[in-house]
Amino acid sequence: VQLVESGGGLVQPGESLRLSCVASGFTFSNYAMGWNRQVPGKERELVATISSGGSTYYKDSVKGRFTISRDNAENTLYLQMISVKPEDTAVYYCYAGRLGRNYWGRGTQVTVSS
């Protein structure tokens, strides 16, 4: 099983960024997928999820700014981020979950700074 994130980087406040997570080694379409993020010294927090059926959930602070989506044909999860803020700075982790089985990627750093 592999989850490989990409798309992170340094952006200025108000700009946009799209994260990708390419999955392999399991049946992607059967799994709920999501993005978490973590800042050093703080607990990892849930950012957004998307079910196998396409239902979505967002952390309140990112609603209206982030959009999670999935392409089951390409085994890829996305997180479109617009109007980013300095408080969005974190390592973003992709995860897959189903029936108590969870898989995690290694993360991609997003830094929002002027």
C-alpha positions as CSV (number, residue, x, y, z in Angstrom):
1,V,0.0,0.0,0.0
2,Q,1.3,3.5,-0.9
3,L,-0.2,6.9,-0.6
4,V,2.1,9.6,-2.1
5,E,1.3,13.2,-1.6
6,S,2.5,16.1,-3.8
7,G,1.7,19.7,-4.5
8,G,2.9,21.4,-1.4
9,G,5.1,24.4,-1.3
10,L,5.5,28.0,-0.3
11,V,2.6,30.3,-1.2
12,Q,1.5,33.8,-0.2
13,P,-1.6,34.5,1.8
14,G,-4.7,34.6,-0.5
15,E,-3.1,32.4,-3.1
16,S,-4.2,28.9,-4.2
17,L,-2.7,25.5,-4.1
18,R,-3.8,22.0,-5.1
19,L,-2.6,18.9,-3.3
20,S,-2.7,15.4,-4.8
21,C,-2.4,12.0,-3.3
22,V,-1.8,9.0,-5.6
23,A,-2.8,5.7,-4.1
24,S,-1.8,2.2,-4.9
25,G,-2.0,-1.3,-3.4
26,F,-5.6,-1.3,-2.4
27,T,-9.1,-0.8,-4.0
28,F,-9.2,3.0,-3.9
29,S,-12.8,3.3,-4.8
30,N,-13.9,1.3,-1.8
31,Y,-12.2,3.5,0.8
32,A,-13.1,6.7,2.5
33,M,-10.3,9.2,1.9
34,G,-9.2,12.3,3.7
35,W,-6.6,15.0,4.5
36,N,-5.2,15.7,7.9
37,R,-2.6,18.3,8.8
38,Q,-0.1,18.8,11.6
39,V,1.9,21.6,12.9
40,P,5.0,20.8,15.0
41,G,4.1,20.5,18.7
42,K,0.4,20.1,18.0
43,E,-1.9,17.2,17.4
44,R,-2.8,16.1,13.9
45,E,-6.2,17.5,12.9
46,L,-8.8,16.4,10.4
47,V,-9.2,18.8,7.5
48,A,-11.6,17.1,5.1
49,T,-12.9,13.8,4.2
50,I,-14.7,12.2,1.2
51,S,-16.6,8.9,1.4
52,S,-16.5,6.2,-1.2
53,G,-19.8,7.5,-2.3
54,G,-18.6,11.1,-2.6
55,S,-20.0,12.7,0.6
56,T,-17.7,15.3,2.0
57,Y,-16.9,16.8,5.4
58,Y,-14.8,19.9,6.2
59,K,-13.3,21.3,9.2
60,D,-15.1,24.6,10.0
61,S,-12.0,26.8,9.4
62,V,-11.6,25.6,5.8
63,K,-15.2,25.5,4.7
64,G,-15.6,27.6,1.6
65,R,-11.9,27.7,0.9
66,F,-10.9,24.0,0.5
67,T,-12.5,21.4,-1.8
68,I,-11.8,17.7,-1.5
69,S,-12.3,15.5,-4.5
70,R,-11.4,12.1,-5.8
71,D,-10.8,10.5,-9.2
72,N,-11.4,6.8,-8.8
73,A,-10.2,6.0,-12.3
74,E,-6.8,7.6,-11.5
75,N,-6.7,6.4,-7.8
76,T,-6.1,10.0,-6.9
77,L,-7.3,12.3,-4.1
78,Y,-7.2,16.0,-4.3
79,L,-7.4,19.0,-2.0
80,Q,-8.0,22.3,-3.8
81,M,-7.0,25.2,-1.5
82,I,-8.0,28.8,-2.2
83,S,-7.6,32.0,-0.2
84,V,-5.0,30.3,1.9
85,K,-4.0,31.8,5.3
86,P,-0.9,31.6,7.4
87,E,-2.7,29.3,9.8
88,D,-3.0,26.8,7.0
89,T,0.7,26.2,7.3
90,A,1.3,22.5,8.2
91,V,2.3,19.2,6.9
92,Y,-0.7,17.7,5.0
93,Y,-1.2,14.0,5.2
94,C,-3.4,11.9,2.9
95,Y,-5.2,8.9,4.5
96,A,-7.4,6.0,3.4
97,G,-9.8,4.2,5.8
98,R,-12.2,1.3,5.6
99,L,-13.6,-1.0,8.3
100,G,-11.0,0.0,10.8
101,R,-8.1,-0.3,8.4
102,N,-6.2,2.9,7.8
103,Y,-3.3,3.9,5.6
104,W,-1.3,7.1,5.7
105,G,1.0,9.0,3.4
106,R,4.2,10.6,4.4
107,G,2.9,14.2,4.0
108,T,3.6,17.3,2.0
109,Q,4.6,20.6,3.5
110,V,2.4,23.6,2.9
111,T,3.8,27.0,4.0
112,V,1.7,30.1,3.7
113,S,3.8,33.2,4.3
114,S,4.4,36.6,2.7
